[in-house]
């Protein structure tokens, strides 16, 4: 090649690279500026959490959230629609009142569980009893004859409502150790007693569904549970398995009082009003938004967060924060990067809480997209800033993820620990649905903020727990990663790494397999 031509081509190359670098800097700076000076996160969170509220699968509130997101995207000029993938038991929560009326009067702190049958407005009045000690399954069967017309308390008593941190700070070492020893002994006795019934549940917090079914068939007036999260004031709130009688969760302080009253023979009597509506069955939807690619429209960058929640509270950190991060990221991209190279899709999935059903349905219904997915970015573990990013087991993930992270401002990226190639997720959140199908899918894992005990699936998962500085960082991060993945000159490799041997079995770990969603769900 002529020397002058070669020099000229090199110079042109430098100009192109420089121009691209300047373009990237401009887009990134604009994203950061818009997200910082004109953040829509508080307003989005307010409407989603305060106005719409919890978004249990099958409830009118989840459909209301689907429709609101579609309208919000259209307001921003983003194509969006609700895509039906199945149907679910339709149910709507009403008023819950739990009152002790004997041996004294006190209103108790608790709520009916999701899909609980309604008591009607008049409620149900009955004595609350605890599980006695059993010697065998036959003992349990004989005891069932005594539960007719009674509320049955199925959860263990708790020796303390204080956290271990609280004890460790204030108690003597001897007192702390004595408490833990007594607590462990009580838990062991309770679990062993449950085993003797033959109907212990996997969490060790009460009878399983089959045992509860026997209580219902034996004429119990209702089921009272208390699933303490080990955080002051927080209980885990899940679903009822009863068909005709109410199931309620009572917070630790009141549950342990009832337990003591029953244990001492004071025969506590409760009136429970748990109003709800059984609405039959209803369609369930994923809400999908998209910004069509200009150069490679059939390759995809996907932003991912589940929209549904449990309904002990408003689902703020699980997964309201992930939802508003993806909404804000799409708004930023549409405004600052309206003509992406690849198509950018956002998925707000339903029924993640019942087994990743919405995202699994999307993957199953769109097999033609899987090999053309550039990257999936999923966020679903609380309000904290992203601090972990794993390569999800993809052999060459280091090459492209680190390339994309270079564009992220240092005040955000400096908090992020990366792991390559990492391990594939077999479950837990919607990124696993894509990983199982072989698509590069990455979880944006957040700082804890005591997520596991304080807000995850609890009655305390509310707007006030959001840390907006961290959530804004996550929206910026997501938008920049999506931009960089879209603009990347190369298609990402989905070559899988060789997985190590399992410490538990000693055998080589296997890549997760794709699982079919439950498309006709509910408790009946």
C-alpha positions in Angstrom: 0.0 0.0 0.0 1.2 3.5 -0.8 2.7 5.1 2.3 0.6 8.3 1.9 -2.6 6.4 1.4 -1.8 4.3 4.5 -1.1 7.4 6.6 -4.3 9.0 5.3 -6.4 5.9 6.2 -4.9 5.8 9.7 -5.7 9.5 10.1 -9.3 8.9 8.9 -9.5 6.1 11.4 -8.4 8.3 14.3 -10.9 10.9 13.2 -13.8 8.3 13.1 -12.8 6.9 16.5 -12.5 10.4 18.0 -15.9 11.4 16.6 -17.5 8.3 18.0 -15.9 8.9 21.4 -17.2 12.5 21.3 -20.7 11.3 20.3 -20.7 8.7 23.2 -19.6 11.4 25.6 -22.3 13.7 24.5 -25.1 11.1 24.8 -23.8 10.0 28.2 -23.5 13.6 29.5 -27.0 14.3 28.2 -28.4 11.2 30.0 -26.8 12.2 33.2 -27.9 15.8 33.0 -31.5 14.9 32.2 -31.7 12.3 34.9 -30.2 14.6 37.5 -32.0 17.9 36.7 -35.4 16.5 35.5 -35.8 13.2 37.2 -39.3 11.7 36.9 -38.6 9.0 39.5 -40.6 10.5 42.5 -43.6 11.2 40.4 -43.5 7.7 38.8 -43.1 6.1 42.2 -46.0 8.1 43.7 -48.5 7.0 41.0 -47.3 3.4 40.9 -47.2 2.9 44.7 -49.5 5.5 46.3 -52.2 5.7 43.7 -52.3 2.2 42.2 -50.8 0.4 45.2 -49.8 -3.3 45.4 -49.9 -5.3 42.2 -50.8 -8.9 43.0 -51.1 -11.1 40.0 -54.7 -11.4 39.0 -55.9 -8.2 40.7 -57.5 -5.2 39.0 -54.6 -3.1 40.4 -52.0 -5.1 38.3 -54.1 -4.4 35.1 -54.4 -0.8 36.1 -50.6 -0.6 36.4 -50.2 -2.3 32.9 -52.5 0.3 31.4 -50.8 3.2 33.2 -47.4 2.2 31.9 -48.7 1.9 28.3 -50.1 5.4 28.6 -46.9 6.8 30.1 -44.8 5.4 27.3 -47.1 6.7 24.7 -46.9 10.1 26.4 -43.1 9.9 25.9 -43.5 8.8 22.2 -42.5 5.2 22.9 -44.5 2.4 21.3 -46.1 0.1 24.0 -48.7 -2.5 24.5 -50.0 -5.1 26.9 -49.4 -8.7 25.7 -51.6 -11.4 27.2 -49.7 -14.6 28.0 -52.2 -16.4 30.3 -54.9 -16.0 32.9 -55.0 -16.1 36.7 -57.3 -16.3 39.6 -58.9 -12.8 39.9 -59.1 -11.4 43.4 -59.3 -8.0 45.1 -58.4 -7.2 48.7 -60.9 -5.4 50.9 -60.9 -4.2 54.5 -59.3 -6.3 57.2 -60.2 -5.9 60.9 -58.8 -8.2 63.5 -60.1 -7.6 67.0 -59.6 -9.4 70.3 -62.9 -9.2 72.2 -62.0 -11.5 75.2 -60.4 -11.6 77.7 -60.3 -7.9 76.9 -60.8 -5.7 73.9 -57.9 -4.8 71.6 -57.6 -4.2 67.9 -54.7 -6.3 66.5 -52.2 -5.5 63.8 -52.6 -7.9 60.9 -54.0 -8.5 57.5 -55.6 -11.2 55.3 -53.3 -13.1 53.0 -53.5 -12.8 49.3 -56.5 -14.8 47.7 -58.0 -15.3 51.2 -61.7 -16.1 51.0 -63.9 -13.3 52.3 -65.7 -13.3 55.7 -68.2 -10.8 54.4 -69.0 -7.6 56.3 -70.2 -9.4 59.4 -67.0 -11.2 60.0 -66.3 -14.4 62.0 -66.1 -14.6 65.8 -64.3 -17.6 67.4 -61.7 -18.7 70.0 -58.1 -18.8 68.9 -56.2 -22.0 69.7 -52.6 -23.2 69.3 -51.2 -26.4 68.1 -50.8 -28.9 71.0 -47.9 -31.3 71.3 -48.3 -34.4 69.1 -46.8 -37.8 69.5 -47.7 -39.0 66.0 -49.7 -38.3 62.9 -52.6 -40.2 64.5 -52.5 -37.7 67.4 -52.9 -34.9 64.9 -55.8 -36.7 63.1 -57.6 -37.1 66.4 -57.0 -33.5 67.5 -58.7 -32.3 64.3 -62.0 -33.2 65.8 -61.5 -30.3 68.3 -60.9 -27.5 65.8 -64.5 -27.0 64.6 -65.5 -23.4 65.1 -62.0 -22.3 66.2 -59.3 -20.0 64.8 -56.2 -22.2 64.5 -52.8 -20.5 65.1 -50.3 -22.4 62.9 -47.0 -20.4 63.4 -44.5 -20.7 66.2 -44.3 -18.5 69.2 -41.4 -16.0 69.2 -39.3 -15.4 72.4 -38.4 -11.9 71.3 -39.5 -9.2 68.8 -36.1 -7.6 68.9 -33.5 -8.1 66.3 -30.2 -9.8 67.0 -28.4 -6.5 66.3 -30.5 -4.9 69.0 -29.7 -7.6 71.5 -26.0 -7.6 70.6 -25.8 -3.8 71.3 -27.6 -3.7 74.6 -27.7 -7.1 76.3 -24.9 -8.7 78.3 -23.1 -11.4 76.4 -24.5 -14.0 78.8 -28.1 -12.8 78.3 -27.7 -12.7 74.5 -26.4 -16.3 74.4 -29.1 -17.5 76.7 -31.8 -15.9 74.5 -30.4 -17.5 71.4 -30.2 -20.9 73.1 -33.8 -20.7 74.3 -35.0 -19.5 70.9 -33.2 -22.3 69.0 -34.7 -24.8 71.5 -38.2 -23.5 71.0 -37.8 -23.5 67.2 -36.5 -27.0 67.2 -39.4 -28.2 69.4 -41.9 -26.5 67.2 -40.4 -27.9 64.0 -40.2 -31.4 65.4 -43.8 -31.2 66.5 -44.8 -30.2 63.0 -42.9 -33.1 61.6 -45.0 -35.5 63.8 -48.2 -34.2 62.2 -46.8 -35.2 58.8 -47.8 -31.8 57.4 -44.8 -29.5 58.1 -44.2 -26.8 55.5 -40.7 -26.1 54.0 -40.3 -22.8 55.7 -40.7 -24.3 59.1 -43.3 -21.6 60.0 -46.4 -23.7 60.2 -48.5 -26.4 58.6 -48.3 -27.0 54.8 -51.2 -26.6 52.4 -52.4 -30.2 52.9 -52.4 -29.7 56.7 -54.3 -26.5 56.3 -56.8 -28.2 54.0 -57.5 -30.8 56.8 -58.1 -28.0 59.3 -60.6 -26.4 56.9 -62.3 -29.7 56.2 -62.5 -30.3 60.0 -64.5 -27.1 60.4 -61.9 -24.5 61.6 -63.3 -21.0 61.5 -60.1 -19.6 60.1 -56.3 -19.7 60.0 -54.0 -17.3 61.9 -50.3 -17.2 60.9 -47.4 -15.0 61.8 -44.3 -15.1 59.5 -41.8 -12.8 61.2 -39.0 -11.5 59.0 -36.5 -11.0 61.9 -36.8 -7.2 61.5 -38.8 -5.1 64.0 -42.3 -4.6 62.7 -41.9 -6.6 59.5 -43.8 -9.8 58.6 -43.6 -11.7 55.3 -47.0 -11.6 53.6 -47.7 -14.3 51.0 -50.9 -16.2 49.9 -53.7 -18.1 51.5 -54.3 -21.8 50.7 -57.8 -21.9 52.2 -60.9 -22.2 49.9 -63.8 -21.1 52.2 -62.3 -19.8 55.5 -60.2 -16.7 56.0 -56.4 -16.8 56.5 -54.8 -13.8 58.2 -51.3 -12.9 59.3 -50.9 -11.2 62.6 -47.8 -9.2 63.5 -45.4 -10.7 66.0 -46.3 -8.5 69.0 -50.0 -9.4 68.8 -49.5 -13.0 67.7 -47.2 -13.8 70.7 -49.8 -12.2 73.0 -52.5 -14.4 71.6 -50.2 -17.4 71.8 -49.5 -16.8 75.5 -53.2 -16.3 76.3 -54.1 -19.6 74.6 -51.1 -21.3 76.2 -52.1 -20.1 79.7 -55.7 -21.1 79.2 -57.2 -17.6 78.9 -59.1 -18.6 75.7 -58.7 -15.5 73.5 -61.7 -14.8 71.4 -61.3 -12.8 68.1 -63.6 -11.2 65.6 -62.1 -11.2 62.2 -63.5 -9.2 59.3 -61.6 -10.0 56.1 -63.5 -8.6 53.1 -62.3 -9.5 49.6 -63.8 -10.2 46.2 -63.4 -13.4 44.2 -63.6 -12.2 40.6 -63.3 -15.5 38.9 -60.5 -15.5 36.3 -58.8 -12.7 34.5 -56.3 -12.3 31.6 -52.7 -11.4 32.7 -50.3 -9.3 30.6 -46.7 -8.3 30.2 -46.3 -4.6 29.3 -43.9 -4.3 26.4 -42.4 -1.0 25.2 -40.0 -0.5 22.3 -37.8 2.0 20.5 -37.1 0.5 17.0 -33.6 0.1 15.8 -32.4 2.0 12.7 -29.5 -0.2 11.6 -30.1 -3.6 13.2 -33.8 -3.6 14.1 -33.8 -7.4 14.5 -31.2 -7.3 17.2 -32.4 -6.4 20.7 -31.3 -4.8 23.9 -33.9 -5.6 26.6 -34.6 -3.8 29.8 -36.3 -6.0 32.4 -38.2 -5.7 35.7 -41.3 -7.4 37.1 -44.3 -5.3 37.6 -46.3 -7.6 39.9 -45.8 -7.7 43.7 -47.1 -9.3 46.8 -49.6 -7.1 48.6 -48.5 -6.9 52.2 -47.6 -3.3 51.3 -47.3 -1.5 48.0 -44.3 -3.4 46.6 -42.0 -0.4 46.7 -38.6 -2.2 46.6 -40.0 -5.4 45.1 -40.2 -4.4 42.5 -41.5 -0.8 42.3 -37.9 0.5 42.2 -37.0 -1.8 39.3 -40.1 -0.8 37.5 -39.5 3.0 37.8 -35.8 2.5 36.9 -36.8 0.9 33.6 -39.5 3.5 33.0 -37.0 6.3 33.6 -34.2 4.6 31.6 -36.6 4.3 28.6 -37.6 8.0 28.9 -33.9 9.0 29.0 -33.1 6.8 26.0 -36.0 8.1 23.9 -35.1 11.7 24.7 -31.3 11.4 24.3 -30.9 8.5 21.9 -34.1 8.4 19.8 -32.7 6.4 16.9 -30.9 3.5 18.4 -28.8 1.1 16.3 -30.5 -1.9 17.7 -34.1 -2.2 18.9 -34.5 -1.4 22.6 -37.3 -3.3 24.3 -38.5 -3.0 27.9 -40.4 -5.8 29.6 -42.6 -5.2 32.6 -43.4 -8.8 33.6 -46.3 -10.2 35.5 -46.4 -13.1 37.9 -42.7 -13.1 38.7 -43.6 -13.8 42.3 -45.3 -17.0 41.3 -42.4 -18.4 39.3 -41.1 -16.0 36.7 -44.2 -16.8 34.6 -44.5 -13.6 32.6 -40.8 -13.5 31.4 -40.8 -17.3 30.8 -43.9 -16.9 28.6 -42.2 -14.1 26.7 -39.1 -16.2 26.1 -41.3 -19.2 25.1 -43.5 -17.1 22.7 -40.6 -15.3 21.0 -38.0 -18.0 20.2 -37.0 -16.1 17.0 -35.6 -13.3 19.2 -33.4 -15.3 21.5 -30.3 -15.6 19.3 -30.6 -12.0 18.3 -30.5 -10.6 21.9 -27.5 -8.4 22.4 -28.1 -8.1 26.2 -30.8 -8.2 28.9 -30.4 -5.9 31.9 -32.7 -6.9 34.8 -33.2 -5.1 38.1 -35.1 -6.6 41.0 -33.6 -6.6 44.4 -34.4 -3.4 46.2 -33.7 0.3 46.3 -29.9 0.2 46.7 -27.4 1.4 44.1 -26.1 -1.4 41.8 -22.9 -2.9 43.4 -22.6 -6.3 41.6 -22.6 -7.2 38.0 -21.8 -10.8 37.1 -21.1 -12.2 33.6 -23.8 -14.8 34.3 -21.6 -17.7 33.1 -21.0 -16.3 29.6 -17.4 -17.0 28.6 -16.7 -13.7 26.8 -18.9 -11.4 29.0 -15.8 -9.7 30.3 -15.0 -8.3 26.9 -18.2 -6.5 26.2 -19.5 -5.7 29.7 -16.3 -3.9 30.7 -16.4 -2.1 27.4 -19.8 -0.8 28.1 -19.0 0.1 31.7 -16.2 2.4 30.6 -18.8 4.9 29.5 -20.5 5.0 32.9 -19.5 7.9 35.1 -16.9 7.0 37.8 -19.2 8.1 40.7 -21.5 5.3 39.6 -19.1 2.6 38.3 -16.7 2.8 41.3 -19.3 1.1 43.4 -19.8 -1.9 41.1 -17.9 -5.1 41.6 -17.8 -7.3 38.6 -17.3 -11.1 38.3 -16.4 -12.9 35.1 -17.5 -15.2 33.7 -19.7 -15.6 36.8 -22.4 -18.2 37.2 -25.8 -18.6 35.4 -28.9 -17.8 37.4 -31.3 -20.7 37.8 -34.1 -18.6 39.3 -34.8 -15.8 41.6 -35.6 -13.1 39.0 -36.6 -12.7 35.4 -33.0 -12.6 34.0 -33.0 -16.3 34.7 -35.7 -16.9 32.1 -33.4 -15.5 29.4 -30.3 -17.1 30.7 -32.0 -20.6 30.5 -32.7 -19.9 26.8 -29.0 -18.9 26.2 -29.5 -15.2 25.9 -26.9 -12.9 27.5 -28.9 -11.7 30.5 -27.4 -9.8 33.5 -28.8 -8.9 36.9 -28.1 -5.4 38.1 -27.6 -6.4 41.8 -28.2 -3.8 44.4 -26.8 -2.8 47.8 -28.9 -4.5 50.5 -30.5 -1.7 52.6 -31.7 -4.8 54.7 -33.9 -5.8 51.8 -34.1 -9.4 52.7 -35.6 -8.8 56.2 -37.0 -5.3 56.1 -38.9 -4.9 52.8 -38.7 -8.1 50.7 -42.3 -9.5 50.6 -43.2 -7.7 53.9 -45.8 -5.3 55.2 -43.2 -2.6 55.3 -42.4 -2.4 51.6 -43.6 1.2 51.0 -42.7 4.4 49.2 -40.8 5.8 52.2 -38.2 3.0 51.9 -37.0 4.2 48.5 -33.5 5.8 48.4 -34.0 8.0 45.3 -30.3 8.9 45.0 -29.5 5.2 44.5 -32.4 4.6 42.2 -31.5 7.6 40.1 -27.9 6.1 39.7 -29.5 2.8 38.6 -31.6 4.6 36.0 -28.5 6.4 34.6 -26.5 3.1 34.7 -29.3 1.2 32.9 -29.7 3.8 30.2 -26.0 4.0 29.5 -25.5 0.2 29.4 -28.5 0.0 27.0 -27.0 2.7 24.8 -23.5 1.1 24.8 -24.9 -2.3 24.1 -27.0 -0.9 21.2 -24.2 1.0 19.7 -21.6 -1.8 20.0 -20.1 -2.7 16.6 -20.0 -6.4 17.5 -22.7 -8.9 18.4 -22.3 -10.2 21.9 -21.1 -13.8 22.3 -23.4 -16.2 24.2 -20.8 -18.9 24.4 -21.1 -20.6 27.8 -18.3 -21.2 30.2 -17.5 -24.6 31.6 -19.2 -24.7 34.9 -17.3 -26.0 38.0 -18.3 -28.9 40.1 -21.0 -28.4 42.7 -19.7 -28.3 46.3 -22.8 -30.1 47.4 -22.9 -33.0 45.0 -19.3 -33.0 43.6 -20.7 -33.3 40.1 -20.3 -30.7 37.4 -22.9 -28.1 37.4 -25.3 -27.9 34.5 -26.6 -24.9 32.7 -30.2 -24.1 33.8 -32.9 -25.5 31.5 -35.7 -23.5 30.0 -38.9 -24.0 31.9 -42.5 -23.6 30.7 -44.6 -20.9 32.5 -47.8 -21.5 34.4 -50.3 -19.9 32.1 -53.5 -20.8 34.0 -52.7 -20.0 37.6 -54.2 -19.3 40.9 -55.1 -21.2 44.1 -58.1 -23.1 42.9 
